[in-house]
Amino acid sequence: LPISNTQVSQHTSDAPSNPSTMASRVAAVMIATLWLWQGVSASSGGAQDPDECINVEEPGYKGGDRQCFNEDEVGMVCGWDGTPEEAYCEVSDEKGRKICARRAGGGRCLPGKNIPTKNK
């Protein structure tokens, strides 16, 4: 069946006439999708327990900072001195090895929760 010019113009009039309008719509959809995705991941357990003891050690960091050695005292500052990220030496395993760690929410790991989630 032949298509008339009227039918063609009706179908093409729905499309945006300006490419930047289409780009704006695509960007808006992408932003909305990312926003929703972040909300879902946070509400589905993606948030970290602020009391979790995390390993922040950086072996080989200049001057021996940001790491602990077996002769270091438990609780001594091992990195990020004087900042909210300050970290402390904690015992990392049953062998008594020490590791530079901090609470996920900041500060020293809490007693009973002071074994970092990762070992050396």
Contacts in CASP RR format, 6 or more apart in sequence:
PFRMAT RR
TARGET T0000
AUTHOR 0000-0000-0000
METHOD contacts of the structure
MODEL  1
LPISNTQVSQHTSDAPSNPSTMASRVAAVMIATLWLWQGVSASSGGAQDP
DECINVEEPGYKGGDRQCFNEDEVGMVCGWDGTPEEAYCEVSDEKGRKIC
ARRAGGGRCLPGKNIPTKNK
16 22 0 8 1.000
16 25 0 8 1.000
48 104 0 8 1.000
49 104 0 8 1.000
50 103 0 8 1.000
50 104 0 8 1.000
50 105 0 8 1.000
50 106 0 8 1.000
51 103 0 8 1.000
51 104 0 8 1.000
51 105 0 8 1.000
51 110 0 8 1.000
51 113 0 8 1.000
52 103 0 8 1.000
52 104 0 8 1.000
52 113 0 8 1.000
52 117 0 8 1.000
53 90 0 8 1.000
53 101 0 8 1.000
53 102 0 8 1.000
53 103 0 8 1.000
53 104 0 8 1.000
53 109 0 8 1.000
53 110 0 8 1.000
53 113 0 8 1.000
53 114 0 8 1.000
53 115 0 8 1.000
53 116 0 8 1.000
53 117 0 8 1.000
54 101 0 8 1.000
54 102 0 8 1.000
54 103 0 8 1.000
54 104 0 8 1.000
54 116 0 8 1.000
54 117 0 8 1.000
54 118 0 8 1.000
55 92 0 8 1.000
55 99 0 8 1.000
55 100 0 8 1.000
55 101 0 8 1.000
55 116 0 8 1.000
55 117 0 8 1.000
55 118 0 8 1.000
55 119 0 8 1.000
56 66 0 8 1.000
56 80 0 8 1.000
56 85 0 8 1.000
56 87 0 8 1.000
56 100 0 8 1.000
56 101 0 8 1.000
56 102 0 8 1.000
57 66 0 8 1.000
57 67 0 8 1.000
57 68 0 8 1.000
57 78 0 8 1.000
57 99 0 8 1.000
57 100 0 8 1.000
57 101 0 8 1.000
57 120 0 8 1.000
58 66 0 8 1.000
58 67 0 8 1.000
58 100 0 8 1.000
59 67 0 8 1.000
59 120 0 8 1.000
60 67 0 8 1.000
61 67 0 8 1.000
65 78 0 8 1.000
65 79 0 8 1.000
66 78 0 8 1.000
66 79 0 8 1.000
66 80 0 8 1.000
66 87 0 8 1.000
66 100 0 8 1.000
67 78 0 8 1.000
67 99 0 8 1.000
67 100 0 8 1.000
68 76 0 8 1.000
68 78 0 8 1.000
68 89 0 8 1.000
68 90 0 8 1.000
68 98 0 8 1.000
68 99 0 8 1.000
68 100 0 8 1.000
69 98 0 8 1.000
70 96 0 8 1.000
70 97 0 8 1.000
70 98 0 8 1.000
72 78 0 8 1.000
72 89 0 8 1.000
72 98 0 8 1.000
73 89 0 8 1.000
74 89 0 8 1.000
74 90 0 8 1.000
74 91 0 8 1.000
74 98 0 8 1.000
75 88 0 8 1.000
75 89 0 8 1.000
75 90 0 8 1.000
75 108 0 8 1.000
76 88 0 8 1.000
76 89 0 8 1.000
77 86 0 8 1.000
77 87 0 8 1.000
77 88 0 8 1.000
78 87 0 8 1.000
78 88 0 8 1.000
78 89 0 8 1.000
78 100 0 8 1.000
79 85 0 8 1.000
79 86 0 8 1.000
79 87 0 8 1.000
79 100 0 8 1.000
80 86 0 8 1.000
80 87 0 8 1.000
84 106 0 8 1.000
85 102 0 8 1.000
85 106 0 8 1.000
86 102 0 8 1.000
86 106 0 8 1.000
86 107 0 8 1.000
87 100 0 8 1.000
87 101 0 8 1.000
87 102 0 8 1.000
88 100 0 8 1.000
88 101 0 8 1.000
88 102 0 8 1.000
88 107 0 8 1.000
88 108 0 8 1.000
88 109 0 8 1.000
89 98 0 8 1.000
89 99 0 8 1.000
89 100 0 8 1.000
89 101 0 8 1.000
90 98 0 8 1.000
90 99 0 8 1.000
90 100 0 8 1.000
90 101 0 8 1.000
90 109 0 8 1.000
90 114 0 8 1.000
90 115 0 8 1.000
90 116 0 8 1.000
91 97 0 8 1.000
91 98 0 8 1.000
91 99 0 8 1.000
91 114 0 8 1.000
91 115 0 8 1.000
92 98 0 8 1.000
92 99 0 8 1.000
92 101 0 8 1.000
92 115 0 8 1.000
92 116 0 8 1.000
92 119 0 8 1.000
92 120 0 8 1.000
93 115 0 8 1.000
93 119 0 8 1.000
97 119 0 8 1.000
97 120 0 8 1.000
99 116 0 8 1.000
99 119 0 8 1.000
99 120 0 8 1.000
101 109 0 8 1.000
101 114 0 8 1.000
101 116 0 8 1.000
102 108 0 8 1.000
102 109 0 8 1.000
103 109 0 8 1.000
103 110 0 8 1.000
108 114 0 8 1.000
109 115 0 8 1.000
109 116 0 8 1.000
END
